[in-house]
Amino acid sequence: MIHGQAAQAKKIVEQIEADLQRQGHVLPPVQGKPLRLHVRDHTPLGEVARTLLVTFRQRSLVGLTLLTAQAFFYNAIFFTYALVLTDFYGVPSERVGWYVLPLALGNFCGPLLLGRLFDVVGRRVMISLTYGVSGVLLAISGYMFEQGLLDVTQQAIAWMVIFFFASAAASSAYLTVAETFPLEIRALAIAVFYAFGTGLGGMIGPTLFGELIETGERSNVLIGYLIGAGLMMFAALVQSIWGAAAERKSLEEVARPLSQAGER
């Protein structure tokens, strides 16, 4: 619609509604005031910068915090997973792949089983909860690893449980950025925060963990785990205080489109 293709937009929406009705769904009546949008072929970079850095500065900081924390947490652990197994548990390199399966299972089940709660319980609560629980569990399992209380199977189970919550947390970070900015810049906002988050967390994390693992000291690896846990808990706190509550609201209600015309 913004690009002047109202007929195409109407056709797509009508097709989706028709498919749902054929499946037996009853569509509720449309609520809220209709929007009047100005046609535009692009969004100027100056307007993008002003929206991210001024209009929605708080949301930008929340999104950057969430994506940076999950990038450090995810990449630091996942990309050093094999080193921990081979260096500290003596797992032959050809068998490391089998221990990735529990990690994959936790990653798959987390969003699948917890996803609905983000609408039922609420975005702010669930994002804070999944980030916080991930951090706490990593700190606990890191301490148990440092004390030598876990065998390789127990370590794999611990990581599986951690990533059950962390995968939902990471998914919710992208969802938060996508929902809390005007429709014209949602994709760009995700790209910007992903780039910064990956640069800050995704590159530093694996490098730091690799150095810590090379020392051969479990106590040094624990330091890395505690940093990752601390970042996740800090992100949970930031989200709980400043995160936007977007559940059960239209996206236009959460963030007014930049091209929306003024009220008459």
N, C-alpha and C positions, 0 to 999 in steps of 0.2 A: 504493500500500500504506500509506503513512504517513497518508493521509487516510481510511483505513478501507475502501478499495475493492479488497480483495485479489482478489476474483473477476474484476473488470475487468482488473487487472494481469496475472493469470494468463492470461486470454483473449488479451490483446495479445501476450504473450511466446510463447504456443503458436502463434499465427497467424504470427508472425515465423519461428519455428523450422520450421513446416510449409512456408512459402514457400521457405526455404533448402533444405530437403530435396527439394522438388519440382525445384529447380534443380540437384540432384545433389551438394550439399554434404553432407559427413559431419560431424555435430556431435560434438565431443569430449565425454566425460563431464564432468559438473559437478564442479569441484574446490573445495576450501575448505569451511570450516564454514558452515552456514546462519546467517543473521542473524535475530535477534529484535528487532523494531522496535515502539516504542510509537506508538500512533495519536495524531496531533495535527492540529489544524485550522489552525495557524499557528505561526510561529517568532517569539517575542518579540524586539523590537528590542534589548533589553538583551543577549540571548543572541547576537544577530548581532554587536553591537559587541564583546562579549567574545571571540567567536570570531576576528574579524578583527584586533583590536588586541592581544589577549593570547595566545590559544591558537596562532594561526597568524600572529603578527606578522611573522615573517621572510618567510613566503610572501606576505603582504600587501605588504611593501616591495618584494619582487621583482616582483610583478605590477604594482604602481604604477609602478615604474621602467621595465619593459618597455613598458607602454601609453603612458607619457608620452614616452619616446624615440621610439617609432614614430609617435605623433601629431605631434610636432614635425617629424620627418623627412619623413613623408608629406605632411602638409598644407602645410608650408612650401615644399616643392619643387613639389608638384602645383598648388597654387593660385597660384603665381608663374611657372609654366611659360610661359604666354602672354606675360607681361611680358618675360622673358628673351629669348624668340624675337623679339619686335617691337622691343625697345629695343637689344639688342646684336647681333642678327643681321639686322635689317631685314626680317624676314618679314612680309608683308602680313597684316593681321588676318584677312582672309577665308580665308587658307591655314593659319592656326594649327591648325585642327582636324585636318588631315592628319598633323601631327606628334604628335598625341595617340595615333594608332594604334600606333606602336611601343611607347609607354608601356603601352597596354592589353594588347598582346601579351606584354610582359614580366610584367605583373601576372597574366595568365592562366596563363602557362606555369610560373611559379615554384612555386606550391602544387601544380600538377598533376604536375610532374616531381620535385619535391623532397619532396613530402608523405610518401611511403612511407619515406623515410630516417629520419623522426622516430621510427618504430617499430623499424626495422632497426638503425640506428646508436645511437639513443637521444635522448630529448628534450633533456637537458641539453647534450649535445655539439652537436646540430643547431641548437638555439635560439641558443646562443653563437656558433656558426659563421656562421649567416645574419645575425645582428645585426652581428658583427664584420666580415664581408666587405662588407656594405652600407656600413658606416662608412668602411672603408679605400678602397673604390672611389669613394665620394663625395668623400673628401679628395683623391684622385688626380685625378679628373675636374675638381674645383673648381680645383685648381692649374693644370691644363692650360687650363681656361676663362680663368683670370686672366691666363695668359701668351699667350692668343690662339692656342693651338696647335690648336684644334678649329674646323672649319667647322660649319654648322648640321646637316648630315647626321651627322657624327661625334658631335656633341653629343647628337643624338636617339638614336643607337646606344648611347652611353655611359649615358644615362638608362635606356634599355631594359634593359641588362645590370644596372644598379644595382637597378632595381625588380624584376627577376627574383628577386633574393635578398631584397630588402626586403619584397616581397609575402608570401613564405614566412615571413619573420620576423614581420611584423604578424599573420598568421594564427595563428602559433604562440603569440603573446602571449595571444590570446583563449583558445586551447586550454589554455594553462598555467593560466589563472585558472579555467577551467571544470573542470579535472581535479583541482586540488590543494586544493579546499575541499569541505566536507561537502555532500551532495546537496541539503539543505534550503536552502542559501544560495548555490548556484553562480550562478544567474541574477542574484541581487542583488549578488553580488561583482563580476560582470562589469559591471553597471550602475554601481556605485560607482566602480570603477577607470576605467571608460571616461569617466565624467563628470569625474573629477579629471584623468585623462590628457589629455582633450580640452581642459579648461580651462587646464591648465598648458602643454601643448605645441601643441595644435591652434589656440588663439587667439593665443598669443604668436608662434608661428612665422611664419604668413603676414604678421602685422603688422610684425614685424622685417624679414622679407625684402622686403616692399613698401617700407619706408623705405630699405633698403640699395640696392635697385634704382633708386629715384628719384634717388639721388646720381649715377647714370650712371657710376660707377667700378667696374670689375671687381674691384679689390682689396677693395672694401667688400662686394661680393656673396660673395667668397671667405670673408670672415669668417663670414657666415651659414652657408655650406656646412661650414666647419670646426666650427662649433658643433653643427650637426646630426650630423656625422660623429663628433664627440666624445661626444655623448649616446648614439649607437648603440654605440660601442665600450665606453662605461662600462656600458651595459645588458648587453652581452655578458659583461663581467667579473663583474658582479653575478650573472648567471645561472650562470656557470661555477662560482662559489664557493658560492652559497646556493640555487641552483635545485633543485627536487625532481626526482628521477629517477622518472618515472611510467610509463615504457614497460613493456609486457608485465605490467602489474599491474592488478588489479581496482580500480575507483574507490573501493570501500569500504576497500581495503587502503591506498590512498594517503591517504585522509581518512575516518576513521570517522564514520558518520552521527550527527548530534546526537541523533536519536531512538532510537539503538540501545540495547537493553536490556543490562544487565550480564550477565556470564557466570555460569552456574549451576555 
